[in-house]
């Protein structure tokens, strides 16, 4: 799976396949300048950040006194959530409710990594298994719609269960592994649309779904950004943004302490996401997610631009694995390879082709950014 060359940013590896990218007279992309002017000033990970985190954790512990848990943490088995769990328990002495959402696509490596962590740390793991027929129905509906953001069913399940667990156990602090260090470049809306636009999701399910979604943990942005935040007092804390978080240090630490094993690419702890980011997006929508991941590491001085360019010369994963995953995804979803291939070859559509709340969500993002300093994408 080779891709033709495109104009590439002189500072990162963001290229002309990134929707909306612009280059200045020096060949530097607006994505680079957005990081320098908007993201970097918000990133306080030195001694000041650590002191701020310590103060917040002291408050968190006081509020959690006498309770079984003082915070809640979702564990996917990926690097960010794994290192976050290690850090808040071993360095800050927190007692998190650790939960995992099984959407049916865990890799064996993810299961191994999760078990290694919770066993050695002596923690209980709560696992929520999503109704497979509903997950399958949702994912097939997204394929049939033709949009690029077919990973929404998994993402929404993880988020929906997280917030419902926090509400159920009256936990006021949610630990989130989002971070600027490895996720500082924003994914374009054309590729990964709002995962909580219920108007669009309901429309797609009505038109392409085949069964009622009776138990699926839907979660609108109004529920977790307005109701839980403003009325229930639930706060999201991103500790990795207040610490000197480095990808390779995290890998080395987890490997040494727990026997944790690294993935070949970010987000590859899910077999569906591996297929989505490694094959579906590059081959159907001509978009390689690695340009975002590597550019984030370049901007945070964890990878050289030359190394990133060399890596991008190779496919996201080898052809044999891609073929195996194509067959696996089709079989898991209960369809033929021919049917899955027909979705791959159908006309491309975007979120704009369906009813949506994009304008409302963008306004909400601006308001939250003003008051809370947050931004779409989860890095901060």
C-alpha positions in Angstrom: 0.0 0.0 0.0 2.2 2.9 -1.3 1.0 6.5 -1.4 2.0 9.2 -3.9 4.1 12.0 -2.6 2.3 15.2 -1.4 3.5 18.6 -0.4 4.7 18.3 3.1 5.2 20.9 5.9 8.8 22.0 6.3 8.6 21.6 10.1 6.4 18.5 10.6 5.2 15.7 8.3 1.7 17.1 7.9 1.0 17.0 4.1 -1.6 18.1 1.6 -3.9 15.2 2.4 -4.7 16.9 5.7 -8.1 18.6 5.0 -7.8 22.4 5.3 -4.0 22.6 5.5 -2.3 25.7 4.3 1.3 26.4 3.7 3.1 29.8 4.1 5.8 31.2 1.9 8.4 29.1 3.8 6.5 25.9 3.3 5.4 25.7 7.0 1.8 24.5 7.6 -0.9 26.3 9.6 -1.0 23.1 11.7 2.5 23.8 12.9 1.7 27.4 13.7 -1.5 26.4 15.5 0.5 24.2 17.8 3.0 26.9 18.5 0.5 29.7 19.0 -2.5 27.9 20.6 -1.4 24.6 22.1 2.1 25.2 23.4 1.2 28.2 25.6 -1.4 25.9 27.4 1.1 23.2 28.2 2.5 23.5 31.7 4.2 20.3 32.5 7.2 21.4 34.6 7.4 22.0 38.3 4.4 24.4 38.2 2.3 21.7 36.5 3.3 19.0 38.9 2.5 21.3 41.9 -0.9 22.1 40.4 -1.5 18.3 39.9 -0.5 17.6 43.5 -2.9 20.2 44.8 -5.7 18.8 42.7 -5.0 15.3 43.9 -5.0 16.4 47.6 -8.5 17.8 47.0 -9.5 14.7 45.2 -8.3 12.5 48.1 -10.2 14.6 50.7 -13.4 14.3 48.7 -12.9 10.6 48.3 -12.2 9.9 52.0 -14.4 7.1 53.3 -15.4 6.0 49.7 -14.2 2.9 47.9 -12.7 5.1 45.1 -11.5 8.6 44.8 -11.5 8.8 41.0 -12.4 6.7 38.0 -10.0 5.7 35.2 -10.7 4.0 31.9 -8.0 1.5 30.9 -7.8 0.4 27.3 -4.4 -1.2 27.5 -2.9 1.5 25.3 0.3 3.4 26.3 -1.4 6.6 27.6 -4.0 5.1 29.8 -1.5 2.4 31.1 1.1 4.9 32.1 -1.4 7.2 33.6 -2.7 4.4 35.8 0.9 3.5 36.8 1.6 7.1 37.7 -1.5 8.1 39.7 -1.2 4.9 41.8 2.5 4.6 42.4 3.4 8.3 42.6 0.3 9.9 44.0 -1.4 7.0 45.9 -4.8 7.3 44.3 -7.5 4.6 44.6 -9.1 4.6 41.1 -12.1 2.7 40.0 -10.4 1.0 37.0 -12.8 0.0 34.3 -12.4 -1.5 30.8 -15.0 -1.5 28.1 -15.0 -4.6 25.9 -16.5 -3.7 22.6 -15.5 -7.0 21.0 -12.3 -6.0 19.3 -9.5 -6.3 22.0 -6.2 -7.7 20.7 -4.6 -10.4 22.8 -1.8 -8.0 23.5 -4.2 -5.4 25.0 -5.7 -8.1 27.3 -2.2 -9.0 28.4 -1.2 -5.5 29.1 -4.4 -4.7 31.1 -4.0 -7.8 33.2 -0.3 -7.2 33.9 -1.0 -3.7 35.2 -4.0 -4.4 37.4 -2.5 -7.6 38.8 0.8 -6.1 39.9 -0.9 -2.9 41.2 -3.3 -5.1 43.2 -6.4 -3.4 41.7 -9.8 -4.6 40.9 -10.9 -4.3 37.3 -14.5 -3.6 36.3 -15.2 -4.7 32.8 -18.3 -3.7 30.9 -19.1 -5.9 27.9 -21.1 -4.1 25.1 -23.9 -6.0 23.6 -22.3 -7.5 20.5 -25.3 -7.4 18.3 -25.8 -3.7 19.0 -22.2 -2.9 18.4 -22.2 -4.9 15.2 -25.4 -3.1 14.0 -23.9 0.3 14.8 -20.6 -0.4 13.1 -22.3 -1.8 10.0 -24.5 1.2 9.8 -21.4 3.5 9.8 -19.8 1.4 7.0 -23.0 1.7 5.0 -23.2 5.4 5.5 -19.9 5.9 3.6 -18.4 8.4 6.1 -14.8 8.1 7.3 -15.5 8.2 11.0 -16.5 4.6 11.3 -14.7 4.2 14.7 -17.4 6.2 16.5 -19.2 3.2 17.9 -16.2 2.1 19.8 -15.3 5.6 21.0 -18.8 6.3 22.1 -19.1 3.1 24.0 -15.9 3.9 26.0 -17.0 7.4 26.8 -20.6 6.5 27.5 -19.7 3.8 30.0 -17.0 6.0 31.6 -19.4 8.8 32.4 -22.2 6.5 33.5 -19.9 4.7 35.9 -18.8 8.1 37.4 -22.4 9.1 37.8 -23.4 5.7 39.3 -20.7 5.7 41.9 -20.9 9.4 42.6 -17.2 9.9 41.6 -16.3 13.5 40.9 -13.0 13.1 39.2 -12.4 11.3 35.9 -8.8 10.5 34.9 -8.3 11.0 31.2 -5.1 9.9 29.3 -5.5 12.7 26.7 -2.2 14.6 26.4 -0.4 17.2 24.3 2.9 15.2 24.3 1.7 12.5 21.9 -1.6 14.1 20.7 -0.8 17.7 20.2 -1.8 17.9 16.6 -5.6 18.0 16.1 -7.3 15.4 13.9 -9.3 17.2 11.2 -13.0 17.2 11.6 -13.4 15.8 8.0 -11.7 12.6 9.1 -12.8 12.1 12.7 -16.1 13.9 13.2 -17.7 14.7 16.6 -18.3 11.4 18.3 -21.3 12.7 20.2 -23.4 14.3 17.5 -26.6 12.3 18.3 -28.6 13.9 15.5 -26.3 12.4 13.0 -25.9 9.1 14.8 -29.6 8.6 15.2 -30.2 9.4 11.5 -27.5 6.9 10.4 -29.0 4.2 12.6 -32.5 4.9 11.4 -31.5 4.6 7.8 -28.8 1.9 7.9 -29.3 0.0 11.2 -31.4 -3.1 11.4 -32.1 -3.7 15.1 -33.2 -1.5 18.1 -30.4 -0.2 20.2 -31.8 -1.0 23.6 -28.7 -1.2 25.8 -26.0 0.7 23.9 -24.4 3.4 26.1 -25.1 6.4 24.0 -23.8 9.7 25.4 -24.5 13.1 24.0 -22.1 16.0 24.5 -24.8 17.8 26.4 -24.8 15.0 29.0 -21.2 14.9 29.8 -20.1 18.5 29.0 -23.2 20.2 30.5 -25.1 18.0 32.8 -22.3 16.2 34.5 -19.9 19.1 34.5 -22.2 22.0 35.5 -24.9 20.2 37.4 -23.2 17.2 38.9 -19.7 18.7 39.5 -17.8 15.9 37.7 -14.4 17.1 36.5 -12.0 15.6 33.9 -8.4 15.6 34.9 -5.6 15.0 32.4 -2.5 14.3 34.6 -0.2 13.5 31.8 -0.4 17.2 30.7 1.0 18.3 34.0 3.9 15.9 34.0 7.0 15.6 31.7 5.4 12.7 29.8 7.6 11.1 27.2 6.5 8.2 25.0 9.7 6.2 25.1 10.1 6.7 28.9 6.6 5.4 29.4 7.2 2.4 27.2 10.5 1.6 29.0 8.9 2.0 32.5 5.9 -0.1 31.8 7.9 -2.8 30.1 10.3 -3.0 33.0 7.8 -2.8 35.8 4.9 -4.9 34.4 6.0 -6.8 31.4 3.8 -4.5 29.3 4.4 -4.8 25.6 4.4 -2.0 23.0 2.1 -1.8 20.0 3.4 -1.2 16.5 1.3 2.0 16.3 -0.7 4.3 18.6 -4.3 3.0 19.1 -3.5 -0.5 17.8 -4.7 -2.1 21.1 -8.1 -2.5 19.3 -8.1 -4.8 16.3 -10.9 -2.7 14.7 -9.0 0.6 15.2 -5.9 -1.1 13.8 -7.9 -1.9 10.7 -9.5 1.5 10.6 -6.4 3.6 10.9 -3.9 1.2 9.3 -5.9 0.2 6.3 -9.4 1.8 5.8 -8.4 5.5 6.2 -5.3 5.3 4.0 -6.7 3.2 1.2 -10.2 4.6 1.0 -9.8 8.2 2.1 -6.1 8.7 1.3 -5.3 9.8 4.9 -2.5 8.3 6.9 -3.1 8.9 10.7 0.6 8.6 11.3 1.3 12.0 9.9 -0.6 13.4 12.9 1.0 11.1 15.4 4.5 11.6 14.2 4.0 15.4 13.8 2.9 15.5 17.5 6.1 13.7 18.4 8.2 16.0 16.3 6.7 19.1 17.8 7.4 17.8 21.3 11.0 16.8 20.4 10.5 13.1 20.7 11.1 12.2 17.0 13.1 13.8 14.3 11.4 14.9 11.1 13.8 12.7 9.1 12.9 9.6 11.1 9.2 10.4 10.6 9.6 10.8 6.8 11.4 7.5 6.6 8.7 5.7 8.5 6.0 7.2 6.3 7.7 5.6 3.3 6.5 2.3 4.7 2.9 1.2 4.9 1.1 1.4 8.2 1.3 -2.3 8.5 2.3 -5.2 6.2 0.1 -6.4 3.4 -0.3 -9.9 5.0 -1.6 -8.4 8.2 -3.9 -6.1 6.3 -5.4 -9.0 4.4 -5.8 -11.0 7.6 -7.5 -8.1 9.3 -9.8 -7.5 6.3 -11.0 -11.1 6.5 -11.3 -11.0 10.3 -13.4 -7.8 10.3 -15.7 -9.1 7.7 -16.1 -12.4 9.5 -16.6 -10.8 12.9 -19.3 -8.5 11.5 -21.0 -11.5 9.9 -20.6 -10.3 6.3 -18.7 -11.5 3.3 -15.4 -10.0 2.1 -17.2 -8.9 -1.0 -19.7 -6.9 1.0 -17.0 -5.3 3.0 -15.1 -4.5 -0.2 -18.3 -2.9 -1.6 -18.4 -0.5 1.3 -14.7 0.3 0.6 -15.5 1.1 -3.0 -18.8 3.0 -2.5 -19.0 6.8 -3.0 -17.2 8.7 -0.3 -19.4 10.7 2.0 -18.7 13.1 4.9 -20.6 14.3 8.0 -22.0 17.2 5.8 -24.0 14.7 3.8 -26.2 13.9 6.9 -28.2 15.9 9.4 -25.7 17.2 12.0 -25.1 19.5 15.0 -21.7 20.7 13.8 -22.4 24.4 14.2 -23.9 23.9 17.7 -20.9 21.7 18.7 -18.4 24.2 17.4 -20.1 27.0 19.3 -20.0 24.8 22.4 -16.3 24.1 21.8 -15.5 27.8 21.6 -17.5 28.5 24.9 -15.8 25.7 26.7 -12.4 26.7 25.3 -12.9 30.2 26.7 -14.0 29.1 30.2 -12.1 25.8 30.6 -9.3 26.0 28.1 -10.3 22.7 26.5 -10.4 21.7 22.8 -11.9 19.1 20.5 -9.7 16.1 20.2 -9.0 15.4 23.9 -5.4 16.6 24.1 -6.3 19.3 26.6 
